[in-house]
Amino acid sequence: MTSILTFAQKIQVLSGNTDFLKDQKEINVQLLFDDVKFYDENKTETEYLEKREKDVLDNPKRGENYWKQWLADWNENRNITFLDKFIKGTTKSKKLNFVKNPAAKYTLIINSEWIYPGYHAGIVVEPAKLSTTLNFVETANPSNILLSIKSDKVKGTSGKNDFVMEYGRIASAYESTGKLLGKELK
């Protein structure tokens, strides 16, 4: 592991280095979704969900039950799947295992900042894009940021079965972000 990172165009080091990772095998991972914005208009999550609810309920083929299921699926993806997909993406890193383990010495905090959910219109698919700040911190002292990395508009991959719904496309963007990080830390 080197102390100088040379990331691809989509991610850049804001501060710090990787020296603290030298003897580590496991990094705890945590996902924050508190202040995320959606679309170029920077809608809040509440505004985004209100728009989605209106779109769903305005469609005569759908209704209240469909909306309730969509919202349940959204919450499951937001609270579980997005982080799981990011962790899955990091498997390119042979030296570090990214896991959900608060006992690990260091934690990677994924600050979700901006999301473009993309769209699926039959044969035309626009992948989601995701911008994050990835902060490596001491688990016991999370205010001590050892390495901060910015990812900008990382695209999810298309052609996946779960790509029809926006949460599947967004999950793919988290996985792509994890892959970018994992490749650099291998």
N, C-alpha and C positions, 0 to 999 in steps of 0.2 A: 504494500500500500504506500503510495507516495503522498507527500504533503501538498503537492500541486495537482489540481484537477484540471483537465482540459476537456470540458464538456462540449457536447454537440451544440449546435446553434440554438436549440430549444431550451437549454438550461444553462445557467451561469452561477458561479460562486459569488455571493454577496459579501461574505466575510468568513474567516476561519480557514481551517485546513483539516486534513484527515489523520493527523498524527495520533489523536486519541483512539482511533480505531485499530491501531497496529496489532494489539494482542486480543482483540475482541472476537468472539464467535457469534454472539447473539445481540441483536438490537431490538428493543421494544418499539412498537409502532402504534401511534395514536392518530386518529383523524379528527380534525376540527372542522366544523361546518357552520360556524356561528355567524360569520359576516360575509358569506359567499354572495356574489352578485351574478345575475343571469343576463345573457344577451348584451349587445352593445349599449343598450339603454341602462345597464346596471340595475336591473330590477332586484329587489330583495327576494328571498325565498318565499315569503308570504305573497308578494305580488306575483311571482312566477306561478305559485300554486293556485292563486285566484284566477289567473289567466287560463291555466290548464282546466280548472273546474268549469269555467265558462265554455271553453272549447268542447269539452266532453258533453256537458248538458245541452249545448246548442245543437249537437248532432242527434237527429231523430232516431238513429239506430242504437243509440246508447241511452243511458239514463242514470238515475241516482245509484242503483246497485253497481253499475259499471264504475262510476266515480269512486264509490267506497272501496272497491277492489283495487282500482288504480292507486288510490291514496295509500292503502295498506301495502301494496307492492313498492311504492315510492319510499315509504318509511323503512321497509325492510332493506331495500338497497342502500338508502342513505345511512342507516345505522349499522349495517353488517357487510353487505356485498361490496360497496365501494372500497372499504379497507381490505377486505379479503382479496379483491382483484389487484389492488396495489401490491400487497404482499406476494401474490402469485407472480406478478411481473418482476419482482426483485430476484427471482431465482437465478438470474444470470450471474449474480455475485456468488462466487464459489467460496469466498473467505468469510462472508457474513451471512447469518441467517436472520432474516427480519421476521419477527413473531409478535404475538400479543402476550407479552410477559413483563409485567410491571416490576419484576425482581431483577431485570437486566440492569446493568450499570448505566447504560445510555439509552435514551429514547429518541426516536425520530418522530417529530410532530409535523403532520401534514396539515398546513393551513390552507384550506380550500378558499380561493379568492374569487375566481371567475369561471363561469361555465356557459358554454354555448351548447345546448342539448342536441343540435343537429336535427335531422329529420329522415323519415323513411316514407317514400311515396311510391310504393310498388317497386319498380325496377330502379328507381333513382334513390340513392342513399347519400346523405351528407353526414359524415361522422361528427361526433361531439368533439369539443375542444375544451381543454382544462388548463387553467393557470393556478399555480400553487407556490407557496413558500415552504420549503422543507428545512426544518430546524432540527439539528442534532443537539440534544441537551443532556445534561446530567440528570438522570431520573430522580435522584434525591434533591436536586436543585435546578428545577426547570427554567429558572431565570438566567442560568448560565448557558448561553448559546455558544456552542463550540464550532459549529459549522452551519452556515445559512446558504441555501441554494434556492434560486428562483427558477421555476419552470413557466414557460410562456406559451399558451395556446397549443399544448400538446394534443395531437389528434388521436382519437381512438381508431382502431382498425375496423374495416368494414367486412361484410360477408359472414358475420357470426349469426348464429340462430337467435341470440338474444338481442339483436340489433333493431328489431321492429319498434320496441318501446324505448323512449328516451333514456330511461334509467339503465337499460342495457348498453346503450351507446355511451353514456356517461361512465359507467363501470369500465368499459373498454378504454376510455381515456385515462382513468386511474391506473389500469394495468399497463398502458403504454408509458405513463410517467414512471411507474415502478421499473419497467424494463430499461428506460434511459438511465435511471440511477444505478440499477444493478450492473449494467454494462460498464459503467465508469468505475465501479468499486470492485470489479472482479479480480 
